[in-house]
């Protein structure tokens, strides 16, 4: 599981948390998976790991530690796919206009490449519910984009 899904977990956290914390957070998720290995559904390991990652990330964010100014890079790594995906200010503003749930659903599909069944597993809902949630989130994204577009 570590070899197969560890890199995906690291990428998940690199897109959502400080880079210095990404590997530690991924290791925390894998430690939970080891402790609860009987609960990890066979064939749906990655969605289970992403769901657990969401809880680990929420706990990490609640800690709210400050970032020293000296640690902020002078220049952005333009080749980083995560940076490229949100570099455009308009994209960030439109995503910020969405609810946290819609943002999570869209990013799990776009960044993590989850299909409907995997998304359902992560969200803890039925496949039909996940498909409907993704469709509604896409519609709200389209509406937010249209409302934000310059006249």
PyMOL commands that set and color helices and strands:
alter all, ss='L'
color gray80, all
select helices_A, chain A and resi 2-14+19-35+45-63+69-71+81-86+89-97+100-110+116-123+127-148
alter helices_A, ss='H'
color red, helices_A
deselect
rebuild
show_as cartoon
